[in-house]
Amino acid sequence: MNDEELMAGTRAAFDALDPVPEGVLAAARSALGWRTPSAALAELREDLGGRPAAGVRGAAGRSLTFACPGSTVEIEVAGDGRHREITGRLVPPAAADIVVRHPGLPPDRPVARTGATGLFCLPDVPEGLVSLLFRLPDGTSVVTSWIRV
């Protein structure tokens, strides 16, 4: 018995004794559709988690900062219930299409656009895991890491 035959037998045993649930397979296939290999990944650098800034009155939103070489995305998440409002800015400022990546939304469909100043508002983002994809005018993209809102 060679290595390939041993691996095939092991695979068959796992398929028969402990098959992967179809929901897990569907989620894995779906996750591959969310990949954006050419986009710069802006990773979470700061999460203020609802703590108010000094000297600011009223209810606090959640302030987050994502960064990658050459770009920063600053957002504030507000609201409760089933939807959130995400406001923020792209630095350096650019007019970019924004795609909200969320398991309950159709993939790859722009839902908003930043202004020339880089400011944006996304009023009805469903709660859950979210990532923002910014398609810049020069053909490049910036995508934030996934967060729970």
DSSP file with accessible surface (Angstrom, degrees, kcal/mol):
  #  RESIDUE AA STRUCTURE BP1 BP2  ACC     N-H-->O    O-->H-N    N-H-->O    O-->H-N    TCO  KAPPA ALPHA  PHI   PSI    X-CA   Y-CA   Z-CA
    1    1 A M              0   0  180      0, 0.0     2,-0.1     0, 0.0     0, 0.0   0.000 360.0 360.0 360.0 128.2    0.0    0.0    0.0
    2    2 A N     >  -     0   0   84      1,-0.1     4,-2.2     4,-0.0     5,-0.2  -0.391 360.0 -94.0 -96.3 178.7    1.4    3.4   -1.0
    3    3 A D  H  > S+     0   0  131      1,-0.2     4,-2.6     2,-0.2     5,-0.2   0.879 122.6  53.1 -61.1 -40.7    0.7    6.8    0.5
    4    4 A E  H  > S+     0   0  158      1,-0.2     4,-2.3     2,-0.2    -1,-0.2   0.911 110.2  47.1 -64.2 -41.6   -2.0    7.7   -2.0
    5    5 A E  H  > S+     0   0  105      2,-0.2     4,-2.3     1,-0.2    -1,-0.2   0.905 111.9  51.2 -65.8 -40.6   -3.9    4.5   -1.3
    6    6 A L  H  X S+     0   0   90     -4,-2.2     4,-2.3     2,-0.2    -2,-0.2   0.933 111.8  46.7 -61.8 -44.8   -3.6    5.0    2.5
    7    7 A M  H  X S+     0   0   97     -4,-2.6     4,-2.7     2,-0.2    -2,-0.2   0.900 111.0  51.9 -65.7 -39.5   -5.0    8.6    2.2
    8    8 A A  H  X S+     0   0   49     -4,-2.3     4,-2.3     2,-0.2    -1,-0.2   0.920 111.1  47.8 -64.0 -41.0   -7.8    7.4    0.0
    9    9 A G  H  X S+     0   0   43     -4,-2.3     4,-2.1     2,-0.2    -2,-0.2   0.904 112.0  49.4 -65.9 -39.6   -8.8    4.8    2.5
   10   10 A T  H  X S+     0   0   57     -4,-2.3     4,-2.3     2,-0.2    -2,-0.2   0.928 111.1  49.7 -65.0 -44.3   -8.6    7.3    5.4
   11   11 A R  H  X S+     0   0  146     -4,-2.7     4,-2.6     1,-0.2    -2,-0.2   0.926 110.5  50.0 -59.5 -44.3  -10.8    9.7    3.4
   12   12 A A  H  X S+     0   0   59     -4,-2.3     4,-2.0     1,-0.2    -1,-0.2   0.893 109.5  51.7 -63.6 -39.2  -13.3    7.0    2.7
   13   13 A A  H  X S+     0   0   45     -4,-2.1     4,-2.9     2,-0.2     5,-0.3   0.928 111.7  45.7 -64.4 -44.8  -13.4    6.0    6.4
   14   14 A F  H  X S+     0   0  123     -4,-2.3     4,-2.5     1,-0.2    -2,-0.2   0.898 111.0  53.3 -65.5 -39.4  -14.1    9.6    7.5
   15   15 A D  H  < S+     0   0  105     -4,-2.6    -1,-0.2    -5,-0.2    -2,-0.2   0.885 116.4  39.5 -61.9 -36.3  -16.7   10.1    4.8
   16   16 A A  H  < S+     0   0   81     -4,-2.0    -2,-0.2    -5,-0.2    -1,-0.2   0.900 126.4  31.9 -80.7 -40.7  -18.5    7.0    6.1
   17   17 A L  H  < S+     0   0  149     -4,-2.9    -3,-0.2     1,-0.2    -2,-0.2   0.817 136.7  11.6 -90.3 -33.9  -18.1    7.4    9.8
   18   18 A D  S  < S-     0   0  114     -4,-2.5    -1,-0.2    -5,-0.3    -2,-0.2  -0.497  76.7-171.0-146.3  70.1  -18.1   11.2   10.3
   19   19 A P        -     0   0   77      0, 0.0    -4,-0.1     0, 0.0    -3,-0.0  -0.270  32.9-105.2 -67.3 150.5  -19.2   13.0    7.2
   20   20 A V        -     0   0   80      1,-0.1     5,-0.1     2,-0.0    -2,-0.0  -0.610  43.2-108.9 -72.6 128.0  -18.9   16.8    7.0
   21   21 A P    >>  -     0   0   84      0, 0.0     4,-1.9     0, 0.0     3,-0.6  -0.291  20.8-123.4 -59.4 144.7  -22.3   18.4    7.4
   22   22 A E  H 3> S+     0   0  122      1,-0.2     4,-2.7     2,-0.2     5,-0.2   0.859 110.6  58.9 -59.6 -35.1  -23.7   19.9    4.2
   23   23 A G  H 3> S+     0   0   55      1,-0.2     4,-2.1     2,-0.2    -1,-0.2   0.882 105.3  49.2 -62.6 -35.9  -24.1   23.3    5.9
   24   24 A V  H <> S+     0   0   84     -3,-0.6     4,-2.3     2,-0.2    -1,-0.2   0.920 111.4  48.8 -69.4 -42.4  -20.4   23.4    6.7
   25   25 A L  H  X S+     0   0   61     -4,-1.9     4,-2.5     2,-0.2    -2,-0.2   0.916 111.3  50.0 -62.5 -42.1  -19.4   22.5    3.1
   26   26 A A  H  X S+     0   0   48     -4,-2.7     4,-2.4     1,-0.2    -2,-0.2   0.911 110.5  49.9 -63.6 -41.1  -21.8   25.3    1.8
   27   27 A A  H  X S+     0   0   62     -4,-2.1     4,-2.3    -5,-0.2    -1,-0.2   0.904 110.4  50.4 -64.5 -39.7  -20.3   27.8    4.2
   28   28 A A  H  X S+     0   0   54     -4,-2.3     4,-1.5     2,-0.2    -2,-0.2   0.927 111.3  47.7 -64.9 -43.2  -16.7   26.9    3.1
   29   29 A R  H  X S+     0   0  145     -4,-2.5     4,-1.0     1,-0.2    -2,-0.2   0.913 112.5  50.0 -63.6 -40.7  -17.7   27.2   -0.6
   30   30 A S  H >X S+     0   0   65     -4,-2.4     4,-0.7     1,-0.2     3,-0.6   0.890 104.4  58.3 -63.8 -39.9  -19.3   30.6    0.1
   31   31 A A  H >< S+     0   0   56     -4,-2.3     3,-1.1     1,-0.2     4,-0.3   0.871 100.1  57.4 -60.8 -35.6  -16.2   31.8    2.0
   32   32 A L  H >< S+     0   0  109     -4,-1.5     3,-1.1     1,-0.3    -1,-0.2   0.849  99.9  59.0 -64.4 -30.3  -14.1   31.2   -1.1
   33   33 A G  H << S+     0   0   61     -4,-1.0    -1,-0.3    -3,-0.6    -2,-0.2   0.712  99.2  58.8 -70.3 -19.3  -16.4   33.6   -3.0
   34   34 A W  T << S+     0   0   30     -3,-1.1    -1,-0.2    -4,-0.7    -2,-0.2   0.516  79.8 116.0 -87.1  -4.9  -15.6   36.4   -0.6
   35   35 A R    <   -     0   0  167     -3,-1.1     3,-0.1    -4,-0.3    -3,-0.0  -0.371  40.0-176.9 -67.5 141.2  -11.9   36.3   -1.3
   36   36 A T    >   +     0   0   40      3,-0.1     3,-1.6     1,-0.1   107,-0.1  -0.682   5.4 176.9-133.2  78.3  -10.3   39.4   -2.9
   37   37 A P  T 3  S+     0   0  115      0, 0.0    -1,-0.1     0, 0.0    -2,-0.0   0.783  77.0  50.3 -60.4 -27.7   -6.7   38.3   -3.4
   38   38 A S  T 3  S+     0   0  113     -3,-0.1   103,-0.4     2,-0.1     2,-0.2   0.586  90.3  99.9 -88.5  -6.6   -5.6   41.5   -5.1
   39   39 A A  S <  S-     0   0   17     -3,-1.6     2,-0.4   101,-0.1   103,-0.2  -0.508  79.0-115.8 -80.9 146.0   -7.0   43.8   -2.4
   40   40 A A  E     -a  142   0A  41    101,-2.8   103,-2.7    -2,-0.2     2,-0.7  -0.665  31.6-128.2 -76.0 130.5   -4.8   45.4    0.2
   41   41 A L  E     -a  143   0A  89     -2,-0.4     2,-0.9   101,-0.2   103,-0.2  -0.732  15.6-158.3 -88.0 114.7   -6.0   44.0    3.6
   42   42 A A  E     -a  144   0A   0    101,-3.2   103,-1.8    -2,-0.7    26,-0.3  -0.828  19.3-154.2 -90.4 107.2   -6.6   46.8    6.1
   43   43 A E  E     -E   67   0B 100     24,-2.0    24,-2.4    -2,-0.9     2,-0.2  -0.539  25.4 -93.1 -86.7 151.5   -6.3   45.1    9.5
   44   44 A L  E     +E   66   0B  64     22,-0.2    22,-0.3    -2,-0.2     3,-0.1  -0.417  47.1 166.7 -64.2 123.7   -8.0   46.2   12.7
   45   45 A R  E     +     0   0B 152     20,-3.5     2,-0.3     1,-0.3    21,-0.2   0.673  64.3  17.7-108.4 -30.2   -5.6   48.5   14.6
   46   46 A E  E     -E   65   0B 101     19,-1.6    19,-2.3     0, 0.0     2,-0.4  -0.988  51.3-178.6-150.4 136.2   -7.9   50.0   17.2
   47   47 A D  E     -E   64   0B  55     -2,-0.3    17,-0.2    17,-0.2    15,-0.0  -0.914   4.1-174.8-136.0 105.7  -11.4   49.2   18.6
   48   48 A L    >   -     0   0   51     15,-3.2     3,-1.9    -2,-0.4    16,-0.1   0.571  26.8-149.1 -79.6 -10.4  -12.7   51.7   21.1
   49   49 A G  T 3   -     0   0   47     14,-0.5    13,-0.2     1,-0.3    15,-0.1   0.769  65.0 -45.1  53.8  37.0  -15.7   49.4   21.7
   50   50 A G  T 3  S+     0   0   28     11,-0.4    -1,-0.3     1,-0.3    10,-0.2   0.525  93.9 142.3  89.8   3.0  -18.3   52.1   22.6
   51   51 A R    <   -     0   0  159     -3,-1.9    -1,-0.3    12,-0.1    12,-0.2  -0.661  53.2-119.6 -77.7 129.4  -16.2   54.1   25.0
   52   52 A P        -     0   0   84      0, 0.0     2,-0.1     0, 0.0     3,-0.1  -0.364  24.1-111.6 -69.6 146.8  -16.9   57.8   24.5
   53   53 A A    >   -     0   0   64      1,-0.1     3,-2.0     4,-0.1     0, 0.0  -0.430  50.1 -80.5 -70.7 153.8  -14.2   60.2   23.4
   54   54 A A  T 3  S+     0   0  104      1,-0.3    -1,-0.1    -2,-0.1     3,-0.1  -0.293 115.9  11.2 -59.1 130.6  -13.1   62.7   26.1
   55   55 A G  T 3  S+     0   0   88      1,-0.2     2,-0.5    -3,-0.1    -1,-0.3   0.508  96.1 125.3  82.8   3.6  -15.4   65.7   26.2
   56   56 A V    <   -     0   0   91     -3,-2.0    -1,-0.2     2,-0.1     2,-0.2  -0.845  45.0-155.2-101.6 130.2  -18.1   64.1   24.1
   57   57 A R        +     0   0  233     -2,-0.5     2,-0.1    -3,-0.1    -4,-0.1  -0.622  49.3  36.8 -97.7 161.7  -21.7   63.9   25.4
   58   58 A G  S    S-     0   0   67     -2,-0.2     2,-0.1     2,-0.1    -2,-0.1  -0.308 100.2 -22.5  95.8-179.9  -24.4   61.4   24.4
   59   59 A A        -     0   0  109     -2,-0.1     2,-0.4     1,-0.1    -9,-0.0  -0.390  66.5-129.1 -68.6 139.2  -24.4   57.8   23.5
   60   60 A A        -     0   0   43    -10,-0.2     2,-0.2    -2,-0.1    -1,-0.1  -0.713  14.2-151.7 -93.2 139.8  -21.2   56.4   22.2
   61   61 A G        -     0   0   12     -2,-0.4     2,-0.6   -10,-0.1   -11,-0.4  -0.436  34.7 -92.7 -91.8 177.2  -20.8   54.5   19.0
   62   62 A R  E     - F   0  77B  62     15,-2.8    15,-2.8   -13,-0.2     2,-0.5  -0.853  39.9-155.6 -95.2 119.9  -18.1   51.9   18.4
   63   63 A S  E     + F   0  76B  36     -2,-0.6   -15,-3.2    13,-0.2   -14,-0.5  -0.852  15.7 177.6-101.3 129.9  -15.0   53.5   16.8
   64   64 A L  E     -EF  47  75B   1     11,-2.6    11,-2.7    -2,-0.5     2,-0.4  -0.967  15.4-158.9-131.9 148.0  -12.7   51.3   14.8
   65   65 A T  E     -EF  46  74B  31    -19,-2.3   -20,-3.5    -2,-0.3   -19,-1.6  -0.995   6.8-172.0-128.4 128.6   -9.5   52.0   12.8
   66   66 A F  E     -EF  44  73B   1      7,-3.0     7,-2.7    -2,-0.4     2,-0.3  -0.935  11.1-174.3-115.4 142.5   -8.2   49.7   10.1
   67   67 A A  E     +EF  43  72B  20    -24,-2.4   -24,-2.0    -2,-0.4     5,-0.2  -0.988  16.4 162.1-142.4 147.9   -4.8   50.2    8.4
   68   68 A C  E >   - F   0  71B  13      3,-2.4     3,-2.0    -2,-0.3   -26,-0.1  -0.923  60.4 -62.0-146.7 167.4   -2.7   48.9    5.6
   69   69 A P  T 3  S+     0   0  130      0, 0.0     3,-0.0     0, 0.0   -29,-0.0  -0.347 124.6   3.6 -57.4 119.7    0.3   50.3    3.8
   70   70 A G  T 3  S+     0   0   67     -2,-0.1     2,-0.3     1,-0.1    -3,-0.0   0.309 123.3  66.7  92.0 -10.9   -0.9   53.5    2.1
   71   71 A S  E <   -F   68   0B  19     -3,-2.0    -3,-2.4     2,-0.0     2,-0.3  -0.999  49.8-171.6-146.3 148.9   -4.5   53.5    3.4
   72   72 A T  E     -FG  67  91B  40     19,-3.0    19,-3.1    -2,-0.3     2,-0.5  -0.992   8.2-159.7-134.7 141.8   -6.5   53.9    6.6
   73   73 A V  E     -FG  66  90B   0     -7,-2.7    -7,-3.0    -2,-0.3     2,-0.5  -0.991   8.7-171.2-122.0 120.7  -10.2   53.3    7.1
   74   74 A E  E     +FG  65  89B  62     15,-2.4    15,-2.4    -2,-0.5     2,-0.3  -0.961  13.7 172.7-112.2 127.3  -11.8   54.9   10.2
   75   75 A I  E     -FG  64  88B  10    -11,-2.7   -11,-2.6    -2,-0.5     2,-0.4  -0.924  25.1-153.6-133.1 158.3  -15.4   53.9   11.0
   76   76 A E  E     -FG  63  87B  85     11,-2.9    11,-2.2    -2,-0.3     2,-0.5  -1.000  13.2-155.3-128.4 131.2  -18.0   54.4   13.7
   77   77 A V  E     +FG  62  86B  10    -15,-2.8   -15,-2.8    -2,-0.4     2,-0.3  -0.919  20.2 171.2-108.4 126.6  -20.7   51.8   14.2
   78   78 A A  E     + G   0  85B  36      7,-2.5     7,-2.8    -2,-0.5     2,-0.1  -0.913  29.2  48.3-131.6 159.6  -24.0   53.0   15.8
   79   79 A G        -     0   0   58     -2,-0.3     2,-0.3     5,-0.2     5,-0.1  -0.261  53.0-131.5 103.6 168.2  -27.4   51.5   16.5
   80   80 A D    >   +     0   0  139      3,-0.1     3,-0.7    -2,-0.1     2,-0.2  -0.815  61.2  54.9-145.0-174.3  -28.8   48.3   17.9
   81   81 A G  T 3  S-     0   0   47     -2,-0.3    46,-0.1     1,-0.2     0, 0.0  -0.576 115.0 -28.3  81.9-145.0  -31.4   45.8   16.9
   82   82 A R  T 3  S+     0   0  187     -2,-0.2    45,-2.2    44,-0.1     2,-0.3   0.625 126.0  46.8 -86.3 -15.4  -31.1   44.1   13.5
   83   83 A H  E <   - H   0 126B  81     -3,-0.7     2,-0.3    43,-0.3    -3,-0.1  -0.949  60.9-160.5-131.5 153.4  -29.3   46.9   11.6
   84   84 A R  E     - H   0 125B  38     41,-3.0    41,-2.8    -2,-0.3     2,-0.5  -0.881  16.9-132.1-124.0 156.8  -26.4   49.2   12.2
   85   85 A E  E     -G   78   0B  88     -7,-2.8    -7,-2.5    -2,-0.3     2,-0.5  -0.958  20.9-165.2-108.5 126.0  -25.3   52.5   10.7
   86   86 A I  E     +GH  77 122B   1     36,-2.6    36,-3.4    -2,-0.5     2,-0.3  -0.964  11.5 173.4-113.1 119.9  -21.6   52.7    9.7
   87   87 A T  E     +GH  76 121B  47    -11,-2.2   -11,-2.9    -2,-0.5     2,-0.3  -0.898  19.1 116.8-118.1 154.5  -20.1   56.1    9.0
   88   88 A G  E     -GH  75 120B  16     32,-2.1    32,-2.3    -2,-0.3     2,-0.3  -0.982  45.4 -99.9 177.6-165.6  -16.5   56.8    8.3
   89   89 A R  E     -GH  74 119B 112    -15,-2.4   -15,-2.4    -2,-0.3     2,-0.5  -0.994  15.6-133.8-149.5 150.7  -13.8   57.9    6.1
   90   90 A L  E     -G   73   0B   3     28,-1.6   -17,-0.2    -2,-0.3     4,-0.2  -0.904  34.2-124.4-103.5 129.1  -11.1   56.6    3.8
   91   91 A V  E    S+G   72   0B  44    -19,-3.1   -19,-3.0    -2,-0.5    27,-0.1  -0.990  97.5  35.8-124.0 127.1   -7.6   58.1    4.2
   92   92 A P  S    S-     0   0   73      0, 0.0    -1,-0.1     0, 0.0   -20,-0.1   0.552 112.0-112.1 -68.8 152.7   -6.2   59.3    1.9
   93   93 A P        +     0   0   79      0, 0.0     2,-0.3     0, 0.0    25,-0.1  -0.268  50.9 155.4 -61.3 138.4   -9.5   60.6    0.5
   94   94 A A        -     0   0   26     21,-0.3     2,-0.9    -4,-0.2    -4,-0.1  -0.965  49.5-110.1-158.4 149.4  -10.7   59.1   -2.7
   95   95 A A        +     0   0   30     -2,-0.3     2,-0.3    21,-0.1    20,-0.1  -0.761  55.7 165.4 -82.3 107.3  -14.1   58.6   -4.4
   96   96 A A        -     0   0    0     -2,-0.9    18,-2.7    19,-0.2     2,-0.3  -0.938  40.8-116.9-128.5 148.5  -14.5   54.8   -4.1
   97   97 A D  E     -CB 113 135A  58     38,-1.9    38,-2.8    -2,-0.3     2,-0.5  -0.639  32.8-145.5 -76.8 142.0  -17.3   52.2   -4.5
   98   98 A I  E     -CB 112 134A   0     14,-2.9    13,-2.9    -2,-0.3    14,-1.3  -0.946  13.0-168.2-116.0 130.0  -18.1   50.4   -1.3
   99   99 A V  E     -CB 110 133A   1     34,-2.7    34,-2.7    -2,-0.5     2,-0.7  -0.973  14.9-145.5-112.9 124.1  -19.2   46.8   -1.1
  100  100 A V  E     - B   0 132A   6      9,-0.5     2,-0.7    -2,-0.5    32,-0.2  -0.833  13.7-152.1 -87.9 115.8  -20.5   45.6    2.3
  101  101 A R  E     + B   0 131A  16     30,-3.4    30,-1.8    -2,-0.7     3,-0.0  -0.834  34.7 144.6 -93.5 115.3  -19.4   42.0    2.7
  102  102 A H    >   -     0   0   17     -2,-0.7     3,-2.1     3,-0.2    28,-0.1  -0.984  57.0-121.3-150.4 139.5  -21.9   40.2    4.9
  103  103 A P  T 3  S+     0   0   92      0, 0.0    27,-0.1     0, 0.0    -1,-0.1   0.793 113.4  51.2 -57.4 -25.4  -23.2   36.6    4.7
  104  104 A G  T 3  S+     0   0   61      2,-0.1    -3,-0.0    22,-0.1    24,-0.0   0.432 101.0  74.3 -92.9   1.7  -26.8   37.9    4.4
  105  105 A L  S <  S-     0   0   49     -3,-2.1    -3,-0.2    21,-0.1     0, 0.0  -0.849  93.2 -95.5-113.7 152.5  -26.1   40.3    1.5
  106  106 A P    >   -     0   0   61      0, 0.0     3,-0.8     0, 0.0    -4,-0.1  -0.391  50.7-111.9 -63.0 135.9  -25.4   39.5   -2.2
  107  107 A P  T 3  S+     0   0   83      0, 0.0    -6,-0.1     0, 0.0   -73,-0.1  -0.348  87.3  10.9 -70.5 150.9  -21.7   39.4   -2.8
  108  108 A D  T 3  S+     0   0  101      1,-0.2    -7,-0.1   -74,-0.0    -9,-0.0   0.683  85.1 132.5  64.4  24.5  -19.8   41.9   -4.9
  109  109 A R    <   -     0   0  136     -3,-0.8    -9,-0.5    -9,-0.2    -1,-0.2  -0.919  55.6-130.1-110.3 114.5  -22.6   44.5   -5.2
  110  110 A P  E     +C   99   0A  58      0, 0.0   -11,-0.3     0, 0.0     3,-0.1  -0.355  26.1 178.7 -60.2 136.4  -21.6   48.1   -4.5
  111  111 A V  E     +     0   0A  68    -13,-2.9     2,-0.3     1,-0.2   -12,-0.2   0.533  61.5   3.3-114.6 -13.8  -24.0   49.7   -2.0
  112  112 A A  E     -C   98   0A  28    -14,-1.3   -14,-2.9    10,-0.1     2,-0.4  -0.942  59.6-133.1-159.1 176.9  -22.5   53.1   -1.6
  113  113 A R  E     -C   97   0A 135     -2,-0.3   -16,-0.2   -16,-0.2     8,-0.2  -0.997  21.5-123.5-141.9 139.8  -19.7   55.5   -2.7
  114  114 A T        -     0   0    4    -18,-2.7     6,-0.2    -2,-0.4   -25,-0.1  -0.496  31.8-117.2 -75.6 153.8  -17.4   57.6   -0.8
  115  115 A G    >   -     0   0   33      4,-2.3     3,-2.2    -2,-0.2   -21,-0.3  -0.256  38.4 -90.4 -77.4 177.4  -17.3   61.3   -1.6
  116  116 A A  T 3  S+     0   0   86      1,-0.3   -21,-0.1     2,-0.1    -1,-0.1   0.770 130.8  57.7 -61.2 -23.1  -14.3   63.0   -2.9
  117  117 A T  T 3  S-     0   0   93      2,-0.1    -1,-0.3   -24,-0.1     3,-0.1   0.454 118.6-112.8 -85.4  -2.5  -13.3   63.7    0.7
  118  118 A G  S <  S+     0   0    0     -3,-2.2   -28,-1.6     1,-0.3     2,-0.2   0.428  71.3 138.8  86.9  -0.3  -13.4   60.0    1.5
  119  119 A L  E     +H   89   0B  99    -30,-0.2    -4,-2.3    -5,-0.1     2,-0.3  -0.509  24.5 170.7 -80.7 147.5  -16.5   60.3    3.8
  120  120 A F  E     -H   88   0B  15    -32,-2.3   -32,-2.1    -6,-0.2     2,-0.4  -0.981  22.7-156.0-151.4 160.6  -19.3   57.7    3.6
  121  121 A C  E     -H   87   0B  62     -2,-0.3   -34,-0.2   -34,-0.2    -8,-0.2  -0.981   2.7-172.1-141.2 127.9  -22.4   56.5    5.4
  122  122 A L  E     -H   86   0B   5    -36,-3.4   -36,-2.6    -2,-0.4     3,-0.5  -0.908  10.3-177.9-118.3  98.1  -23.9   53.0    5.3
  123  123 A P  E     +     0   0B  75      0, 0.0     2,-0.2     0, 0.0    -1,-0.1   0.757  69.1  38.2 -76.8 -25.8  -27.3   53.4    7.1
  124  124 A D  E     +     0   0B 118    -41,-0.1   -39,-0.2   -38,-0.1   -42,-0.0  -0.449  65.7 155.7-129.2  64.2  -28.7   49.8    7.0
  125  125 A V  E     -H   84   0B   5    -41,-2.8   -41,-3.0    -3,-0.5     3,-0.1  -0.775  43.5-122.1 -91.3 123.0  -25.9   47.3    7.6
  126  126 A P  E     -H   83   0B  23      0, 0.0   -43,-0.3     0, 0.0    23,-0.2  -0.314  31.2-102.8 -62.7 147.4  -27.3   44.0    9.1
  127  127 A E  S    S+     0   0   95    -45,-2.2     2,-0.3    21,-0.1   -45,-0.0  -0.270  82.6  58.9 -64.0 157.5  -25.9   42.9   12.4
  128  128 A G  S    S-     0   0   15     21,-2.4    21,-2.7    -3,-0.1     2,-0.3  -0.826  97.3  -6.4 123.0-160.1  -23.3   40.1   12.3
  129  129 A L  E     +I  148   0C  69     -2,-0.3     2,-0.3    19,-0.2    19,-0.2  -0.574  68.1 176.7 -76.0 133.0  -19.9   39.6   10.6
  130  130 A V  E     +I  147   0C   2     17,-2.9    17,-2.4    -2,-0.3     2,-0.3  -0.988  17.9 178.0-140.5 144.4  -19.0   42.5    8.2
  131  131 A S  E     -B  101   0A   1    -30,-1.8   -30,-3.4    -2,-0.3     2,-0.4  -0.983  21.5-138.9-139.9 144.1  -16.1   43.5    6.1
  132  132 A L  E     -B  100   0A   3     -2,-0.3    12,-2.6    13,-0.3     2,-0.5  -0.910  10.1-161.2-109.2 134.5  -15.9   46.6    3.8
  133  133 A L  E     -BD  99 143A   4    -34,-2.7   -34,-2.7    -2,-0.4     2,-0.6  -0.962   3.8-163.1-114.1 124.8  -14.4   46.5    0.3
  134  134 A F  E     -BD  98 142A   0      8,-3.4     8,-2.2    -2,-0.5     2,-0.7  -0.946   4.4-158.0-110.2 119.3  -13.4   49.8   -1.3
  135  135 A R  E     -BD  97 141A  70    -38,-2.8   -38,-1.9    -2,-0.6     6,-0.2  -0.878  18.8-150.5 -97.7 112.0  -12.8   49.9   -5.0
  136  136 A L    >   -     0   0   29      4,-2.6     3,-2.0    -2,-0.7   -40,-0.1  -0.406  22.5-112.9 -84.8 157.5  -10.6   52.8   -5.8
  137  137 A P  T 3  S+     0   0   96      0, 0.0    -1,-0.1     0, 0.0   -41,-0.1   0.780 113.5  62.3 -61.3 -25.7  -10.6   54.8   -9.1
  138  138 A D  T 3  S-     0   0  118      2,-0.1     3,-0.1     1,-0.1    -2,-0.0   0.419 121.8-102.6 -82.9   5.5   -7.0   53.6  -10.0
  139  139 A G  S <  S+     0   0   67     -3,-2.0     2,-0.1     1,-0.4    -1,-0.1   0.348  86.2 116.6  94.1  -7.6   -8.3   49.9  -10.1
  140  140 A T        -     0   0   69     -5,-0.0    -4,-2.6  -101,-0.0    -1,-0.4  -0.445  49.8-147.6 -87.6 168.9   -6.9   48.9   -6.7
  141  141 A S  E     - D   0 135A  21   -103,-0.4  -101,-2.8    -6,-0.2     2,-0.4  -0.971  10.2-157.0-137.4 152.0   -8.9   47.8   -3.7
  142  142 A V  E     -aD  40 134A   3     -8,-2.2    -8,-3.4    -2,-0.3     2,-0.4  -0.997  14.4-171.9-125.6 132.2   -8.8   48.0    0.0
  143  143 A V  E     -aD  41 133A   6   -103,-2.7  -101,-3.2    -2,-0.4   -10,-0.2  -0.980  15.8-135.3-127.3 135.3  -10.7   45.5    2.2
  144  144 A T  E     -a   42   0A   3    -12,-2.6  -101,-0.2    -2,-0.4     3,-0.1  -0.549  29.4-102.8 -83.2 155.8  -11.1   45.6    5.9
  145  145 A S        -     0   0   27   -103,-1.8   -13,-0.3    -2,-0.2     2,-0.2  -0.286  52.4 -84.6 -66.7 163.4  -10.7   42.6    8.1
  146  146 A W        +     0   0   98    -15,-0.1     2,-0.3   -17,-0.1   -15,-0.2  -0.507  51.5 176.5 -76.3 138.6  -13.9   41.0    9.4
  147  147 A I  E     -I  130   0C  14    -17,-2.4   -17,-2.9    -2,-0.2     2,-0.6  -0.938  31.1-117.9-134.4 159.1  -15.6   42.4   12.5
  148  148 A R  E      I  129   0C 158     -2,-0.3   -19,-0.2   -19,-0.2   -21,-0.1  -0.888 360.0 360.0 -99.1 124.0  -18.8   41.6   14.3
  149  149 A V              0   0   14    -21,-2.7   -21,-2.4    -2,-0.6   -65,-0.0  -0.806 360.0 360.0-114.3 360.0  -21.3   44.6   14.4
